[in-house]
Amino acid sequence: MENSKNYHDEQNNINTMRMREVLSTLPSFCKQFFRGIQEYTSSRTRLAYAYDLRVFFEFMHGHNSVCSKMEIEEFPITLLDQITREDIEEYLDYITFYVKDGKEYTNNERGKKRKLSALKSFYNYYFCAELIKSNPAALVPLPKLHEKEIIRLDVDEVAMLLDQVEEGTKLTKSQLKYHGKTKIRDVALLTLLLGTGIRVSECVGLDINDVDFKNNGIKIRRKGGYETVIYFGEEVAEALHDYLEKRHHTIPLEGHENALFLSIQNRRITVRAVENLVKKYASTVTNLKKITPHKLRSTYGTTLYRETGDIYLVADVLGHKDVNTTRKHYAALEDGRRRMAAKAVKLREK
């Protein structure tokens, strides 16, 4: 039998093919930039950069008199020196809302920050390589993000959500047709997300042999490509055992033999499918907050921090490269802990 495809390698191959398509629509000198950053970026990051740069060059082609005289693919590298800080600021204003091929696009602060970050990396590469004389992107400050409060589930909401996944009492008739077939899988999947805080992409990439019941751990591939082991408790172990008992009687499609979680078509489940099933069950729980898989991750992080008070442990388990990212997300909880310090220390007995 042919070996099952490694999920991460397969995703890299898909991203590589898409990258070639996007590169063919960009100025030819862009290839050098993407080769230059290949060693320290993922294929997914490079593809996102390519899409963002395409939006920038399309804007320049449509709004700049010099750029409009030639096709985007023909832009010379010298053109970068003719683009000004004002051009980049106008571009950021433009992407707030624009229409392309009859479809409307919007970018909030976070979207603008990402697109400007791509442009800064792009310009910085050529400037450091001394291929251009100026770096106008460095003169434009990144938009300040107004942090939104993180939505997370309370303990009773977690219980209600998992009860609904098991019982399916509020599902529609058409949803109930599939519920009998997917219930055990869905319970295992959501219990795993809630009990480990792993990302959906890490979850769908799991193979059967990544689960180690001897040590109650799963081997996952993090963003950036490194592997690590995340440990789980008895509730997760029980849900995974129940699912694997059923999974071993399922015949997957060729190429999907090793995948842990299978779709109803017996192929590796996709990120989109997990997002949809979380949305489906969350919508059946009365007054439940608007829940996405990432909110399940936030719920785990909050619970872990409340139980341990160790921000470094939370950062490590969630796979945050910088503890300040974690600290920023859980600042309200940290403030609560600091308030406890005021009551903990007594100076004089009354």
C-alpha positions as CSV (number, residue, x, y, z in Angstrom):
1,M,0.0,0.0,0.0
2,E,1.2,3.5,-0.8
3,N,2.4,5.5,2.2
4,S,-0.1,8.0,3.6
5,K,0.7,11.6,2.7
6,N,2.3,13.7,5.4
7,Y,-0.2,16.5,6.0
8,H,2.4,19.2,6.4
9,D,4.5,18.2,3.4
10,E,1.3,18.1,1.4
11,Q,0.3,21.6,2.5
12,N,3.8,22.8,1.6
13,N,3.4,21.3,-1.9
14,I,0.0,23.0,-2.3
15,N,1.5,26.3,-1.2
16,T,4.5,25.9,-3.5
17,M,2.2,25.4,-6.5
18,R,0.0,28.4,-5.6
19,M,3.2,30.5,-5.0
20,R,4.3,29.8,-8.6
21,E,1.0,31.0,-9.9
22,V,1.1,34.2,-7.9
23,L,4.8,34.9,-8.7
24,S,3.9,34.8,-12.4
25,T,1.7,37.9,-11.8
26,L,4.4,39.8,-9.9
27,P,7.5,41.8,-11.2
28,S,10.2,39.3,-12.1
29,F,12.7,40.7,-9.5
30,C,10.3,39.5,-6.7
31,K,11.6,35.9,-7.1
32,Q,14.9,37.0,-5.6
33,F,13.2,38.2,-2.4
34,F,11.2,35.0,-1.9
35,R,14.4,32.9,-2.5
36,G,16.1,35.1,0.1
37,I,13.6,34.6,2.9
38,Q,13.0,30.9,2.2
39,E,15.3,29.6,4.9
40,Y,13.5,31.3,7.8
41,T,9.9,31.5,6.7
42,S,7.2,28.9,6.1
43,S,5.6,28.3,2.7
44,R,2.4,29.6,4.2
45,T,4.0,32.9,5.3
46,R,5.7,33.4,1.9
47,L,2.4,32.8,0.1
48,A,0.6,35.4,2.3
49,Y,3.4,37.9,1.5
50,A,3.0,37.2,-2.2
51,Y,-0.7,37.8,-2.1
52,D,-0.2,41.0,-0.1
53,L,2.5,42.3,-2.5
54,R,0.2,41.6,-5.5
55,V,-2.4,43.9,-3.9
56,F,0.3,46.6,-3.6
57,F,1.5,46.3,-7.1
58,E,-2.0,46.3,-8.5
59,F,-2.7,49.5,-6.6
60,M,0.5,51.1,-7.9
61,H,-0.4,50.0,-11.5
62,G,-3.9,51.6,-11.2
63,H,-3.0,54.8,-9.3
64,N,0.5,55.8,-10.2
65,S,1.2,57.5,-13.6
66,V,4.7,55.9,-14.0
67,C,3.5,52.4,-13.1
68,S,0.4,52.5,-15.3
69,K,2.6,52.7,-18.4
70,M,3.8,49.1,-18.2
71,E,2.5,45.7,-17.1
72,I,3.1,44.7,-13.5
73,E,5.3,41.7,-14.6
74,E,7.6,44.2,-16.4
75,F,8.2,46.5,-13.5
76,P,12.0,47.0,-13.0
77,I,13.6,46.9,-9.6
78,T,14.5,50.6,-10.1
79,L,10.8,51.4,-9.8
80,L,11.1,50.7,-6.0
81,D,13.2,53.8,-5.7
82,Q,10.6,55.9,-7.3
83,I,7.8,54.9,-4.9
84,T,7.5,57.4,-2.1
85,R,6.3,57.3,1.5
86,E,3.1,59.1,0.3
87,D,2.4,56.3,-2.2
88,I,2.6,53.7,0.6
89,E,0.3,55.8,2.9
90,E,-2.2,56.2,0.0
91,Y,-2.1,52.4,-0.5
92,L,-2.9,51.8,3.2
93,D,-5.9,54.2,2.9
94,Y,-7.0,52.4,-0.3
95,I,-7.0,48.9,1.2
96,T,-9.4,50.0,3.9
97,F,-12.1,49.3,1.3
98,Y,-11.7,48.5,-2.4
99,V,-13.5,46.5,-5.1
100,K,-11.7,44.0,-7.4
101,D,-13.5,41.9,-10.1
102,G,-16.8,42.9,-8.6
103,K,-15.9,41.7,-5.1
104,E,-15.6,44.0,-2.1
105,Y,-12.5,43.8,0.2
106,T,-11.9,45.5,3.5
107,N,-8.9,45.6,5.9
108,N,-9.1,46.5,9.5
109,E,-6.1,47.6,11.6
110,R,-4.8,44.0,11.8
111,G,-5.1,43.5,8.0
112,K,-3.3,46.8,7.3
113,K,-0.5,45.9,9.7
114,R,0.1,42.6,8.1
115,K,0.2,44.1,4.6
116,L,2.5,46.9,5.7
117,S,4.7,44.3,7.5
118,A,5.0,42.4,4.2
119,L,6.0,45.6,2.4
120,K,8.6,46.5,5.1
121,S,10.2,43.1,4.8
122,F,10.2,43.3,1.0
123,Y,11.8,46.8,0.9
124,N,14.3,45.9,3.7
125,Y,15.5,42.9,1.8
126,Y,16.5,44.9,-1.3
127,F,17.8,47.9,0.7
128,C,20.1,45.7,2.8
129,A,21.3,43.9,-0.4
130,E,22.1,47.4,-1.7
131,L,19.9,46.9,-4.8
132,I,17.9,50.0,-4.0
133,K,18.9,53.4,-2.6
134,S,15.8,54.3,-0.5
135,N,13.5,52.5,1.9
136,P,10.2,54.5,2.1
137,A,8.4,51.6,3.8
138,A,10.6,52.0,6.8
139,L,9.3,55.6,7.2
140,V,5.7,54.5,7.5
141,P,4.7,53.5,11.1
142,L,2.7,50.3,11.7
143,P,-0.9,50.9,12.6
144,K,-1.5,50.7,16.3
145,L,-3.8,47.8,17.1
146,H,-6.6,48.3,19.6
147,E,-6.7,45.0,21.4
148,K,-10.1,43.4,21.7
149,E,-11.0,41.5,24.8
150,I,-10.4,37.8,24.2
151,I,-13.6,35.7,24.1
152,R,-13.3,32.5,26.1
153,L,-15.8,30.0,27.4
154,D,-16.7,29.8,31.1
155,V,-16.6,26.3,32.8
156,D,-20.4,25.8,32.5
157,E,-20.3,26.8,28.8
158,V,-17.6,24.2,28.0
159,A,-19.8,21.6,29.7
160,M,-22.9,22.7,27.7
161,L,-21.0,22.7,24.4
162,L,-19.6,19.1,25.0
163,D,-23.1,17.9,26.1
164,Q,-24.6,19.2,22.9
165,V,-21.9,17.5,20.8
166,E,-22.7,14.2,22.6
167,E,-26.5,14.5,22.6
168,G,-27.2,16.6,19.4
169,T,-30.7,17.4,20.8
170,K,-30.9,20.8,19.1
171,L,-29.5,19.8,15.7
172,T,-31.7,20.0,12.6
173,K,-33.1,16.9,11.0
174,S,-30.5,17.0,8.2
175,Q,-27.7,17.5,10.7
176,L,-29.0,14.6,12.8
177,K,-28.6,12.2,9.8
178,Y,-24.8,12.6,10.1
179,H,-24.6,13.1,13.8
180,G,-24.8,9.4,14.5
181,K,-21.8,8.8,12.3
182,T,-19.7,11.7,13.5
183,K,-20.6,12.1,17.1
184,I,-17.7,10.1,18.6
185,R,-15.2,11.8,16.3
186,D,-16.6,15.3,17.1
187,V,-16.5,14.7,20.9
188,A,-12.8,13.5,20.6
189,L,-11.9,16.5,18.3
190,L,-13.5,19.2,20.5
191,T,-12.3,17.6,23.7
192,L,-8.8,17.5,22.3
193,L,-8.9,21.2,21.3
194,L,-10.3,22.3,24.6
195,G,-8.0,20.0,26.6
196,T,-4.7,20.9,24.9
197,G,-5.1,24.4,23.3
198,I,-3.6,23.2,20.0
199,R,-4.3,25.1,16.8
200,V,-6.8,23.7,14.3
201,S,-4.0,23.3,11.7
202,E,-2.0,21.3,14.2
203,C,-5.1,19.2,15.0
204,V,-6.0,18.2,11.5
205,G,-2.3,17.4,10.8
206,L,-2.2,14.7,13.4
207,D,-1.5,11.1,12.4
208,I,-2.6,8.1,14.4
209,N,1.0,7.4,15.4
210,D,1.3,10.9,16.8
211,V,-0.9,9.8,19.8
212,D,1.0,8.3,22.7
213,F,-1.3,6.8,25.3
214,K,1.6,5.6,27.4
215,N,2.6,9.1,28.3
216,N,-0.7,10.8,27.3
217,G,1.0,13.0,24.8
218,I,0.5,14.1,21.1
219,K,3.3,15.0,18.8
220,I,2.4,18.1,16.8
221,R,4.1,20.3,14.2
222,R,4.1,23.9,15.3
223,K,4.1,27.1,13.1
224,G,7.7,27.4,11.9
225,G,8.0,23.6,11.3
226,Y,9.4,22.4,14.7
227,E,7.9,19.4,16.4
228,T,6.9,19.2,20.1
229,V,4.9,17.0,22.4
230,I,1.8,18.4,24.2
231,Y,0.4,16.3,27.1
232,F,-3.3,15.7,27.8
233,G,-5.5,14.6,30.7
234,E,-7.8,11.6,31.3
235,E,-10.9,13.2,29.7
236,V,-9.0,13.7,26.4
237,A,-7.5,10.2,26.6
238,E,-10.9,8.7,27.1
239,A,-12.4,10.6,24.2
240,L,-9.5,9.7,21.9
241,H,-9.7,6.0,22.9
242,D,-13.4,5.9,22.1
243,Y,-12.8,7.5,18.7
244,L,-9.8,5.3,17.8
245,E,-11.8,2.2,18.6
246,K,-14.3,3.3,15.8
247,R,-11.5,4.7,13.6
248,H,-9.7,1.4,13.4
249,H,-12.8,-0.1,11.7
250,T,-12.9,2.6,9.1
251,I,-11.3,2.2,5.7
252,P,-9.7,5.5,4.7
253,L,-9.2,6.7,1.1
254,E,-5.8,6.0,-0.4
255,G,-3.3,8.5,0.8
256,H,-5.2,9.2,4.1
257,E,-4.5,5.9,5.9
258,N,-2.5,7.5,8.7
259,A,-4.7,10.6,9.3
260,L,-6.1,10.6,12.9
261,F,-9.3,12.6,12.2
262,L,-11.2,11.6,9.1
263,S,-14.1,13.4,7.3
264,I,-17.4,11.7,6.4
265,Q,-15.7,10.9,3.0
266,N,-12.9,9.0,4.9
267,R,-10.2,11.5,4.0
268,R,-8.2,13.7,6.3
269,I,-10.5,16.3,7.8
270,T,-9.8,19.9,6.8
271,V,-9.4,23.1,8.8
272,R,-12.6,24.5,7.2
273,A,-14.6,21.4,8.2
274,V,-13.4,21.7,11.9
275,E,-14.4,25.4,11.8
276,N,-17.8,24.5,10.5
277,L,-18.5,21.8,13.0
278,V,-17.5,24.1,15.9
279,K,-19.8,26.7,14.5
280,K,-22.6,24.2,14.1
281,Y,-22.5,22.9,17.7
282,A,-22.0,26.4,19.2
283,S,-25.1,27.7,17.4
284,T,-27.2,25.1,19.1
285,V,-26.3,26.2,22.7
286,T,-28.5,29.0,23.9
287,N,-26.8,32.3,24.6
288,L,-23.4,30.9,23.9
289,K,-20.8,33.4,22.8
290,K,-19.8,33.5,19.1
291,I,-17.3,30.6,19.1
292,T,-14.5,29.7,16.7
293,P,-11.8,27.0,17.2
294,H,-9.4,29.8,18.2
295,K,-11.8,30.7,21.1
296,L,-11.4,27.1,22.3
297,R,-7.6,27.7,22.4
298,S,-8.1,30.9,24.4
299,T,-10.4,29.0,26.8
300,Y,-7.6,26.5,27.4
301,G,-5.0,29.2,27.8
302,T,-7.1,31.0,30.4
303,T,-7.9,27.9,32.4
304,L,-4.2,26.9,32.4
305,Y,-3.1,30.3,33.5
306,R,-5.7,30.5,36.3
307,E,-4.7,27.1,37.6
308,T,-0.9,27.6,37.4
309,G,-0.3,31.3,37.4
310,D,2.7,30.5,35.2
311,I,2.7,32.7,32.1
312,Y,5.9,31.0,30.7
313,L,4.2,27.6,30.9
314,V,1.1,29.0,29.1
315,A,3.4,30.5,26.4
316,D,5.3,27.3,25.9
317,V,2.2,25.0,25.7
318,L,0.4,27.4,23.3
319,G,3.5,27.6,21.1
320,H,4.0,31.4,21.4
321,K,7.5,32.2,20.4
322,D,7.4,35.4,22.5
323,V,6.0,35.4,26.1
324,N,5.0,39.0,25.6
325,T,2.4,37.8,23.1
326,T,0.9,35.6,25.8
327,R,1.2,38.3,28.4
328,K,-0.7,40.7,26.2
329,H,-3.6,38.3,25.7
330,Y,-3.8,37.4,29.4
331,A,-3.1,40.9,30.8
332,A,-6.5,41.2,32.5
333,L,-5.9,37.9,34.4
334,E,-2.4,39.1,35.4
335,D,-3.9,42.3,36.7
336,G,-6.4,40.2,38.8
337,R,-3.5,38.3,40.3
338,R,-1.6,41.5,41.1
339,R,-4.7,42.8,42.9
340,M,-4.6,39.6,45.1
341,A,-1.1,40.6,46.2
342,A,-2.5,43.8,47.8
343,K,-4.6,41.6,50.2
344,A,-2.0,38.9,50.7
345,V,0.6,41.1,52.6
346,K,-0.3,42.3,56.1
347,L,2.0,44.9,57.7
348,R,0.4,45.0,61.2
349,E,-2.1,42.8,63.0
350,K,-5.3,44.7,63.8
